[in-house]
């Protein structure tokens, strides 16, 4: 399954064929207008140029927010950013992250604004989130598996996962948790 970044790049690559202009050509054309709102740009692209909704949306977003195309760099401090103001749970967070790093398989760490998305080569299988000053949450994607012990149903907490583990003490990061992480990885390969 393609990542969101790969899907965006595919749209950009297909833009000249599907819309008649490259992204740079669309940006140059929009630069000659005084349009500054997403909806106005969408209306122009769809109405006057016949651009489909998906491409019009992409062009408008990338015109208004060119930083979306900036390369994502690993500054090395992503963990500190996630833990800012939550230093009391840093040991729990780092211990769980180490368990993810020890999974038998290829795990991709993708940093988001408030959590880390963890992926197998095929799809997301878990997430790691420092949720509060006193709790780290681990989400697991385990469709069809009944929760038990420290593993609960995710409910409405996060639609990307089916199960949730609330960690408030370093002792909870144990072999049992490690087994659940591996189980989620294996189920999503």
Secondary structure, DSSP 8 states (H G I E B T S, - for coil): ---HHHHHHHHHHHHHHHHSS-HHHHHHHHHTS---SHHHHHHHHHHHH---HHHHHHHHHHHH-GGGGS-----S-HHHHHHTT-GGGHHHHHHHHHHHHTSSS--EEEE-SSSEEEE-SSSEEEEEEE-SSS-EEEEE--TT----TTEEE-TTS-TT-SEEEEE-SGGGSSHHHHHHHHHHHHHT-
